[in-house]
Amino acid sequence: MTTRKKKRFIAGASCPKCKAVDTMMLFLEHNVEKVECVSCGYQMAQPESQVERMAREAETVIGVFKPE
């Protein structure tokens, strides 16, 4: 059984490899956003460390528990 990817094209984006315009699609794979060129197959994904750092920046500390 093949799973289908929900593809969203990025208007005006050009591929860094083949330089084709309007060929970049965005999709989710294993909860990671990836971008792929439908013309040449070039793929980009956000590295895990970058994802974790972005998540940590959005966190706020409510309080610190100090047991006595």
PDB file of N, CA, C and O in Angstrom:
ATOM      1  N   MET A   1       0.841  -1.188   0.000  1.00  0.00           N
ATOM      2  CA  MET A   1       0.000   0.000   0.000  1.00  0.00           C
ATOM      3  C   MET A   1       0.880   1.243   0.000  1.00  0.00           C
ATOM      4  O   MET A   1       1.759   1.379   0.851  1.00  0.00           O
ATOM      5  N   THR A   2       0.660   2.123  -0.916  1.00  0.00           N
ATOM      6  CA  THR A   2       1.447   3.341  -1.045  1.00  0.00           C
ATOM      7  C   THR A   2       0.719   4.489  -0.366  1.00  0.00           C
ATOM      8  O   THR A   2      -0.485   4.666  -0.550  1.00  0.00           O
ATOM      9  N   THR A   3       1.467   5.282   0.435  1.00  0.00           N
ATOM     10  CA  THR A   3       0.858   6.455   1.061  1.00  0.00           C
ATOM     11  C   THR A   3       1.041   7.650   0.150  1.00  0.00           C
ATOM     12  O   THR A   3       2.104   7.835  -0.443  1.00  0.00           O
ATOM     13  N   ARG A   4       0.001   8.459   0.040  1.00  0.00           N
ATOM     14  CA  ARG A   4       0.061   9.636  -0.814  1.00  0.00           C
ATOM     15  C   ARG A   4       0.533  10.837  -0.018  1.00  0.00           C
ATOM     16  O   ARG A   4       0.136  11.020   1.133  1.00  0.00           O
ATOM     17  N   LYS A   5       1.371  11.650  -0.618  1.00  0.00           N
ATOM     18  CA  LYS A   5       1.846  12.874   0.004  1.00  0.00           C
ATOM     19  C   LYS A   5       0.924  14.015  -0.413  1.00  0.00           C
ATOM     20  O   LYS A   5       0.566  14.137  -1.584  1.00  0.00           O
ATOM     21  N   LYS A   6       0.542  14.850   0.556  1.00  0.00           N
ATOM     22  CA  LYS A   6      -0.210  16.051   0.229  1.00  0.00           C
ATOM     23  C   LYS A   6       0.821  17.094  -0.184  1.00  0.00           C
ATOM     24  O   LYS A   6       1.641  17.521   0.628  1.00  0.00           O
ATOM     25  N   LYS A   7       0.777  17.498  -1.434  1.00  0.00           N
ATOM     26  CA  LYS A   7       1.776  18.412  -1.989  1.00  0.00           C
ATOM     27  C   LYS A   7       1.225  19.824  -2.082  1.00  0.00           C
ATOM     28  O   LYS A   7       0.087  20.039  -2.500  1.00  0.00           O
ATOM     29  N   ARG A   8       2.053  20.780  -1.686  1.00  0.00           N
ATOM     30  CA  ARG A   8       1.708  22.196  -1.845  1.00  0.00           C
ATOM     31  C   ARG A   8       2.853  22.840  -2.606  1.00  0.00           C
ATOM     32  O   ARG A   8       4.005  22.763  -2.178  1.00  0.00           O
ATOM     33  N   PHE A   9       2.551  23.466  -3.714  1.00  0.00           N
ATOM     34  CA  PHE A   9       3.594  24.108  -4.500  1.00  0.00           C
ATOM     35  C   PHE A   9       3.868  25.506  -3.971  1.00  0.00           C
ATOM     36  O   PHE A   9       2.959  26.194  -3.506  1.00  0.00           O
ATOM     37  N   ILE A  10       5.119  25.918  -4.044  1.00  0.00           N
ATOM     38  CA  ILE A  10       5.564  27.214  -3.550  1.00  0.00           C
ATOM     39  C   ILE A  10       5.692  28.143  -4.757  1.00  0.00           C
ATOM     40  O   ILE A  10       6.608  28.001  -5.567  1.00  0.00           O
ATOM     41  N   ALA A  11       4.771  29.085  -4.866  1.00  0.00           N
ATOM     42  CA  ALA A  11       4.745  29.993  -6.015  1.00  0.00           C
ATOM     43  C   ALA A  11       5.985  30.875  -6.061  1.00  0.00           C
ATOM     44  O   ALA A  11       6.359  31.485  -5.059  1.00  0.00           O
ATOM     45  N   GLY A  12       6.614  30.938  -7.218  1.00  0.00           N
ATOM     46  CA  GLY A  12       7.756  31.814  -7.434  1.00  0.00           C
ATOM     47  C   GLY A  12       9.081  31.273  -6.931  1.00  0.00           C
ATOM     48  O   GLY A  12      10.115  31.911  -7.128  1.00  0.00           O
ATOM     49  N   ALA A  13       9.078  30.111  -6.285  1.00  0.00           N
ATOM     50  CA  ALA A  13      10.323  29.541  -5.758  1.00  0.00           C
ATOM     51  C   ALA A  13      11.114  28.895  -6.889  1.00  0.00           C
ATOM     52  O   ALA A  13      10.546  28.293  -7.801  1.00  0.00           O
ATOM     53  N   SER A  14      12.445  29.032  -6.811  1.00  0.00           N
ATOM     54  CA  SER A  14      13.292  28.395  -7.812  1.00  0.00           C
ATOM     55  C   SER A  14      14.182  27.353  -7.144  1.00  0.00           C
ATOM     56  O   SER A  14      14.604  27.520  -6.000  1.00  0.00           O
ATOM     57  N   CYS A  15      14.454  26.296  -7.861  1.00  0.00           N
ATOM     58  CA  CYS A  15      15.263  25.189  -7.353  1.00  0.00           C
ATOM     59  C   CYS A  15      16.730  25.624  -7.280  1.00  0.00           C
ATOM     60  O   CYS A  15      17.261  26.170  -8.247  1.00  0.00           O
ATOM     61  N   PRO A  16      17.392  25.385  -6.134  1.00  0.00           N
ATOM     62  CA  PRO A  16      18.809  25.760  -6.025  1.00  0.00           C
ATOM     63  C   PRO A  16      19.718  24.922  -6.928  1.00  0.00           C
ATOM     64  O   PRO A  16      20.833  25.341  -7.237  1.00  0.00           O
ATOM     65  N   LYS A  17      19.254  23.747  -7.353  1.00  0.00           N
ATOM     66  CA  LYS A  17      20.090  22.871  -8.184  1.00  0.00           C
ATOM     67  C   LYS A  17      19.902  23.140  -9.680  1.00  0.00           C
ATOM     68  O   LYS A  17      20.867  23.434 -10.387  1.00  0.00           O
ATOM     69  N   CYS A  18      18.645  23.039 -10.165  1.00  0.00           N
ATOM     70  CA  CYS A  18      18.407  23.173 -11.614  1.00  0.00           C
ATOM     71  C   CYS A  18      17.898  24.557 -12.019  1.00  0.00           C
ATOM     72  O   CYS A  18      17.774  24.847 -13.209  1.00  0.00           O
ATOM     73  N   LYS A  19      17.605  25.407 -11.042  1.00  0.00           N
ATOM     74  CA  LYS A  19      17.155  26.800 -11.259  1.00  0.00           C
ATOM     75  C   LYS A  19      15.778  26.914 -11.901  1.00  0.00           C
ATOM     76  O   LYS A  19      15.392  28.006 -12.319  1.00  0.00           O
ATOM     77  N   ALA A  20      15.024  25.817 -11.991  1.00  0.00           N
ATOM     78  CA  ALA A  20      13.665  25.870 -12.544  1.00  0.00           C
ATOM     79  C   ALA A  20      12.752  26.615 -11.572  1.00  0.00           C
ATOM     80  O   ALA A  20      12.877  26.467 -10.356  1.00  0.00           O
ATOM     81  N   VAL A  21      11.844  27.409 -12.109  1.00  0.00           N
ATOM     82  CA  VAL A  21      10.931  28.213 -11.295  1.00  0.00           C
ATOM     83  C   VAL A  21       9.570  27.525 -11.231  1.00  0.00           C
ATOM     84  O   VAL A  21       9.133  26.896 -12.194  1.00  0.00           O
ATOM     85  N   ASP A  22       8.901  27.655 -10.070  1.00  0.00           N
ATOM     86  CA  ASP A  22       7.572  27.079  -9.838  1.00  0.00           C
ATOM     87  C   ASP A  22       7.559  25.549  -9.905  1.00  0.00           C
ATOM     88  O   ASP A  22       6.563  24.960 -10.326  1.00  0.00           O
ATOM     89  N   THR A  23       8.642  24.907  -9.499  1.00  0.00           N
ATOM     90  CA  THR A  23       8.691  23.443  -9.489  1.00  0.00           C
ATOM     91  C   THR A  23       8.903  22.890  -8.086  1.00  0.00           C
ATOM     92  O   THR A  23       9.038  21.678  -7.919  1.00  0.00           O
ATOM     93  N   MET A  24       8.934  23.761  -7.069  1.00  0.00           N
ATOM     94  CA  MET A  24       9.205  23.339  -5.696  1.00  0.00           C
ATOM     95  C   MET A  24       7.899  23.019  -4.975  1.00  0.00           C
ATOM     96  O   MET A  24       6.982  23.840  -4.934  1.00  0.00           O
ATOM     97  N   MET A  25       7.825  21.796  -4.397  1.00  0.00           N
ATOM     98  CA  MET A  25       6.639  21.405  -3.631  1.00  0.00           C
ATOM     99  C   MET A  25       7.038  21.131  -2.189  1.00  0.00           C
ATOM    100  O   MET A  25       8.140  20.661  -1.907  1.00  0.00           O
ATOM    101  N   LEU A  26       6.121  21.433  -1.292  1.00  0.00           N
ATOM    102  CA  LEU A  26       6.316  21.247   0.141  1.00  0.00           C
ATOM    103  C   LEU A  26       5.425  20.108   0.590  1.00  0.00           C
ATOM    104  O   LEU A  26       4.258  20.042   0.204  1.00  0.00           O
ATOM    105  N   PHE A  27       5.972  19.191   1.420  1.00  0.00           N
ATOM    106  CA  PHE A  27       5.179  18.084   1.943  1.00  0.00           C
ATOM    107  C   PHE A  27       5.726  17.648   3.287  1.00  0.00           C
ATOM    108  O   PHE A  27       6.857  17.974   3.646  1.00  0.00           O
ATOM    109  N   LEU A  28       4.905  16.897   4.036  1.00  0.00           N
ATOM    110  CA  LEU A  28       5.300  16.359   5.337  1.00  0.00           C
ATOM    111  C   LEU A  28       5.693  14.899   5.179  1.00  0.00           C
ATOM    112  O   LEU A  28       4.991  14.125   4.527  1.00  0.00           O
ATOM    113  N   GLU A  29       6.833  14.522   5.785  1.00  0.00           N
ATOM    114  CA  GLU A  29       7.260  13.130   5.796  1.00  0.00           C
ATOM    115  C   GLU A  29       7.790  12.824   7.176  1.00  0.00           C
ATOM    116  O   GLU A  29       8.795  13.402   7.592  1.00  0.00           O
ATOM    117  N   HIS A  30       7.143  11.932   7.893  1.00  0.00           N
ATOM    118  CA  HIS A  30       7.511  11.591   9.275  1.00  0.00           C
ATOM    119  C   HIS A  30       7.546  12.840  10.160  1.00  0.00           C
ATOM    120  O   HIS A  30       8.456  13.014  10.970  1.00  0.00           O
ATOM    121  N   ASN A  31       6.545  13.701   9.994  1.00  0.00           N
ATOM    122  CA  ASN A  31       6.401  14.954  10.752  1.00  0.00           C
ATOM    123  C   ASN A  31       7.549  15.932  10.537  1.00  0.00           C
ATOM    124  O   ASN A  31       7.800  16.782  11.392  1.00  0.00           O
ATOM    125  N   VAL A  32       8.243  15.829   9.421  1.00  0.00           N
ATOM    126  CA  VAL A  32       9.305  16.766   9.051  1.00  0.00           C
ATOM    127  C   VAL A  32       8.912  17.389   7.723  1.00  0.00           C
ATOM    128  O   VAL A  32       8.593  16.677   6.772  1.00  0.00           O
ATOM    129  N   GLU A  33       8.932  18.734   7.651  1.00  0.00           N
ATOM    130  CA  GLU A  33       8.617  19.405   6.396  1.00  0.00           C
ATOM    131  C   GLU A  33       9.784  19.256   5.439  1.00  0.00           C
ATOM    132  O   GLU A  33      10.937  19.498   5.796  1.00  0.00           O
ATOM    133  N   LYS A  34       9.466  18.857   4.221  1.00  0.00           N
ATOM    134  CA  LYS A  34      10.481  18.695   3.187  1.00  0.00           C
ATOM    135  C   LYS A  34      10.041  19.459   1.950  1.00  0.00           C
ATOM    136  O   LYS A  34       8.850  19.666   1.718  1.00  0.00           O
ATOM    137  N   VAL A  35      11.027  19.874   1.160  1.00  0.00           N
ATOM    138  CA  VAL A  35      10.775  20.566  -0.095  1.00  0.00           C
ATOM    139  C   VAL A  35      11.469  19.770  -1.190  1.00  0.00           C
ATOM    140  O   VAL A  35      12.622  19.365  -1.041  1.00  0.00           O
ATOM    141  N   GLU A  36      10.753  19.547  -2.298  1.00  0.00           N
ATOM    142  CA  GLU A  36      11.326  18.772  -3.402  1.00  0.00           C
ATOM    143  C   GLU A  36      11.041  19.456  -4.723  1.00  0.00           C
ATOM    144  O   GLU A  36       9.958  20.005  -4.925  1.00  0.00           O
ATOM    145  N   CYS A  37      12.010  19.422  -5.621  1.00  0.00           N
ATOM    146  CA  CYS A  37      11.831  19.942  -6.973  1.00  0.00           C
ATOM    147  C   CYS A  37      11.250  18.821  -7.825  1.00  0.00           C
ATOM    148  O   CYS A  37      11.845  17.748  -7.921  1.00  0.00           O
ATOM    149  N   VAL A  38      10.088  19.058  -8.450  1.00  0.00           N
ATOM    150  CA  VAL A  38       9.468  18.036  -9.275  1.00  0.00           C
ATOM    151  C   VAL A  38      10.167  17.901 -10.623  1.00  0.00           C
ATOM    152  O   VAL A  38       9.922  16.941 -11.354  1.00  0.00           O
ATOM    153  N   SER A  39      11.033  18.848 -10.957  1.00  0.00           N
ATOM    154  CA  SER A  39      11.754  18.804 -12.217  1.00  0.00           C
ATOM    155  C   SER A  39      12.998  17.917 -12.138  1.00  0.00           C
ATOM    156  O   SER A  39      13.205  17.063 -13.000  1.00  0.00           O
ATOM    157  N   CYS A  40      13.831  18.118 -11.103  1.00  0.00           N
ATOM    158  CA  CYS A  40      15.095  17.371 -11.013  1.00  0.00           C
ATOM    159  C   CYS A  40      15.170  16.428  -9.815  1.00  0.00           C
ATOM    160  O   CYS A  40      16.094  15.618  -9.735  1.00  0.00           O
ATOM    161  N   GLY A  41      14.208  16.515  -8.871  1.00  0.00           N
ATOM    162  CA  GLY A  41      14.202  15.619  -7.721  1.00  0.00           C
ATOM    163  C   GLY A  41      15.007  16.095  -6.532  1.00  0.00           C
ATOM    164  O   GLY A  41      15.094  15.377  -5.536  1.00  0.00           O
ATOM    165  N   TYR A  42      15.607  17.288  -6.596  1.00  0.00           N
ATOM    166  CA  TYR A  42      16.391  17.829  -5.479  1.00  0.00           C
ATOM    167  C   TYR A  42      15.499  17.989  -4.255  1.00  0.00           C
ATOM    168  O   TYR A  42      14.376  18.481  -4.361  1.00  0.00           O
ATOM    169  N   GLN A  43      16.008  17.564  -3.068  1.00  0.00           N
ATOM    170  CA  GLN A  43      15.222  17.657  -1.832  1.00  0.00           C
ATOM    171  C   GLN A  43      15.973  18.430  -0.763  1.00  0.00           C
ATOM    172  O   GLN A  43      17.201  18.392  -0.692  1.00  0.00           O
ATOM    173  N   MET A  44      15.209  19.133   0.069  1.00  0.00           N
ATOM    174  CA  MET A  44      15.744  19.829   1.234  1.00  0.00           C
ATOM    175  C   MET A  44      14.844  19.495   2.412  1.00  0.00           C
ATOM    176  O   MET A  44      13.635  19.329   2.249  1.00  0.00           O
ATOM    177  N   ALA A  45      15.439  19.397   3.611  1.00  0.00           N
ATOM    178  CA  ALA A  45      14.673  19.171   4.839  1.00  0.00           C
ATOM    179  C   ALA A  45      15.321  19.970   5.946  1.00  0.00           C
ATOM    180  O   ALA A  45      16.531  20.200   5.934  1.00  0.00           O
ATOM    181  N   GLN A  46      14.508  20.395   6.910  1.00  0.00           N
ATOM    182  CA  GLN A  46      15.039  21.145   8.038  1.00  0.00           C
ATOM    183  C   GLN A  46      15.747  20.165   8.978  1.00  0.00           C
ATOM    184  O   GLN A  46      15.130  19.199   9.426  1.00  0.00           O
ATOM    185  N   PRO A  47      17.029  20.394   9.285  1.00  0.00           N
ATOM    186  CA  PRO A  47      17.757  19.483  10.172  1.00  0.00           C
ATOM    187  C   PRO A  47      17.137  19.420  11.567  1.00  0.00           C
ATOM    188  O   PRO A  47      16.565  20.401  12.042  1.00  0.00           O
ATOM    189  N   GLU A  48      17.254  18.259  12.221  1.00  0.00           N
ATOM    190  CA  GLU A  48      16.662  18.045  13.543  1.00  0.00           C
ATOM    191  C   GLU A  48      17.138  19.070  14.562  1.00  0.00           C
ATOM    192  O   GLU A  48      16.332  19.560  15.353  1.00  0.00           O
ATOM    193  N   SER A  49      18.432  19.409  14.566  1.00  0.00           N
ATOM    194  CA  SER A  49      18.954  20.378  15.542  1.00  0.00           C
ATOM    195  C   SER A  49      18.301  21.739  15.352  1.00  0.00           C
ATOM    196  O   SER A  49      18.032  22.443  16.325  1.00  0.00           O
ATOM    197  N   GLN A  50      18.046  22.111  14.108  1.00  0.00           N
ATOM    198  CA  GLN A  50      17.400  23.391  13.826  1.00  0.00           C
ATOM    199  C   GLN A  50      15.947  23.353  14.288  1.00  0.00           C
ATOM    200  O   GLN A  50      15.436  24.352  14.793  1.00  0.00           O
ATOM    201  N   VAL A  51      15.283  22.231  14.125  1.00  0.00           N
ATOM    202  CA  VAL A  51      13.905  22.087  14.572  1.00  0.00           C
ATOM    203  C   VAL A  51      13.843  22.217  16.089  1.00  0.00           C
ATOM    204  O   VAL A  51      12.993  22.934  16.617  1.00  0.00           O
ATOM    205  N   GLU A  52      14.737  21.529  16.791  1.00  0.00           N
ATOM    206  CA  GLU A  52      14.749  21.573  18.258  1.00  0.00           C
ATOM    207  C   GLU A  52      15.043  22.985  18.762  1.00  0.00           C
ATOM    208  O   GLU A  52      14.408  23.450  19.708  1.00  0.00           O
ATOM    209  N   ARG A  53      15.998  23.666  18.140  1.00  0.00           N
ATOM    210  CA  ARG A  53      16.357  25.032  18.559  1.00  0.00           C
ATOM    211  C   ARG A  53      15.170  25.974  18.362  1.00  0.00           C
ATOM    212  O   ARG A  53      14.903  26.823  19.212  1.00  0.00           O
ATOM    213  N   MET A  54      14.454  25.826  17.240  1.00  0.00           N
ATOM    214  CA  MET A  54      13.292  26.681  16.979  1.00  0.00           C
ATOM    215  C   MET A  54      12.206  26.421  18.023  1.00  0.00           C
ATOM    216  O   MET A  54      11.553  27.360  18.476  1.00  0.00           O
ATOM    217  N   ALA A  55      12.007  25.171  18.405  1.00  0.00           N
ATOM    218  CA  ALA A  55      10.999  24.831  19.408  1.00  0.00           C
ATOM    219  C   ALA A  55      11.388  25.397  20.764  1.00  0.00           C
ATOM    220  O   ALA A  55      10.529  25.908  21.483  1.00  0.00           O
ATOM    221  N   ARG A  56      12.652  25.320  21.127  1.00  0.00           N
ATOM    222  CA  ARG A  56      13.115  25.819  22.419  1.00  0.00           C
ATOM    223  C   ARG A  56      12.972  27.341  22.512  1.00  0.00           C
ATOM    224  O   ARG A  56      12.704  27.863  23.594  1.00  0.00           O
ATOM    225  N   GLU A  57      13.144  28.053  21.415  1.00  0.00           N
ATOM    226  CA  GLU A  57      13.001  29.517  21.435  1.00  0.00           C
ATOM    227  C   GLU A  57      11.572  29.919  21.773  1.00  0.00           C
ATOM    228  O   GLU A  57      11.350  30.971  22.372  1.00  0.00           O
ATOM    229  N   ALA A  58      10.604  29.093  21.396  1.00  0.00           N
ATOM    230  CA  ALA A  58       9.198  29.426  21.614  1.00  0.00           C
ATOM    231  C   ALA A  58       8.721  29.065  23.017  1.00  0.00           C
ATOM    232  O   ALA A  58       7.631  29.472  23.419  1.00  0.00           O
ATOM    233  N   GLU A  59       9.521  28.308  23.767  1.00  0.00           N
ATOM    234  CA  GLU A  59       9.107  27.894  25.101  1.00  0.00           C
ATOM    235  C   GLU A  59       9.244  29.036  26.108  1.00  0.00           C
ATOM    236  O   GLU A  59      10.107  29.903  25.971  1.00  0.00           O
ATOM    237  N   THR A  60       8.385  29.018  27.113  1.00  0.00           N
ATOM    238  CA  THR A  60       8.491  29.965  28.211  1.00  0.00           C
ATOM    239  C   THR A  60       8.449  29.191  29.522  1.00  0.00           C
ATOM    240  O   THR A  60       7.717  28.209  29.645  1.00  0.00           O
ATOM    241  N   VAL A  61       9.232  29.632  30.496  1.00  0.00           N
ATOM    242  CA  VAL A  61       9.270  28.984  31.797  1.00  0.00           C
ATOM    243  C   VAL A  61       8.242  29.668  32.692  1.00  0.00           C
ATOM    244  O   VAL A  61       8.265  30.887  32.860  1.00  0.00           O
ATOM    245  N   ILE A  62       7.343  28.874  33.261  1.00  0.00           N
ATOM    246  CA  ILE A  62       6.327  29.417  34.154  1.00  0.00           C
ATOM    247  C   ILE A  62       6.882  29.533  35.569  1.00  0.00           C
ATOM    248  O   ILE A  62       6.635  30.523  36.258  1.00  0.00           O
ATOM    249  N   GLY A  63       7.616  28.543  35.993  1.00  0.00           N
ATOM    250  CA  GLY A  63       8.203  28.558  37.335  1.00  0.00           C
ATOM    251  C   GLY A  63       9.180  27.417  37.488  1.00  0.00           C
ATOM    252  O   GLY A  63       9.214  26.510  36.655  1.00  0.00           O
ATOM    253  N   VAL A  64       9.974  27.449  38.539  1.00  0.00           N
ATOM    254  CA  VAL A  64      10.946  26.407  38.799  1.00  0.00           C
ATOM    255  C   VAL A  64      10.584  25.769  40.127  1.00  0.00           C
ATOM    256  O   VAL A  64      10.451  26.457  41.139  1.00  0.00           O
ATOM    257  N   PHE A  65      10.424  24.446  40.122  1.00  0.00           N
ATOM    258  CA  PHE A  65      10.077  23.709  41.337  1.00  0.00           C
ATOM    259  C   PHE A  65      11.347  23.356  42.089  1.00  0.00           C
ATOM    260  O   PHE A  65      12.243  22.721  41.533  1.00  0.00           O
ATOM    261  N   LYS A  66      11.433  23.763  43.348  1.00  0.00           N
ATOM    262  CA  LYS A  66      12.592  23.447  44.181  1.00  0.00           C
ATOM    263  C   LYS A  66      12.107  22.703  45.417  1.00  0.00           C
ATOM    264  O   LYS A  66      11.594  23.329  46.344  1.00  0.00           O
ATOM    265  N   PRO A  67      12.257  21.373  45.451  1.00  0.00           N
ATOM    266  CA  PRO A  67      11.825  20.632  46.618  1.00  0.00           C
ATOM    267  C   PRO A  67      12.693  20.951  47.837  1.00  0.00           C
ATOM    268  O   PRO A  67      13.896  21.179  47.711  1.00  0.00           O
ATOM    269  N   GLU A  68      12.077  20.965  49.000  1.00  0.00           N
ATOM    270  CA  GLU A  68      12.826  21.304  50.221  1.00  0.00           C
ATOM    271  C   GLU A  68      13.414  20.101  50.871  1.00  0.00           C
ATOM    272  O   GLU A  68      14.071  20.217  51.906  1.00  0.00           O
TER     273      GLU A  68
END
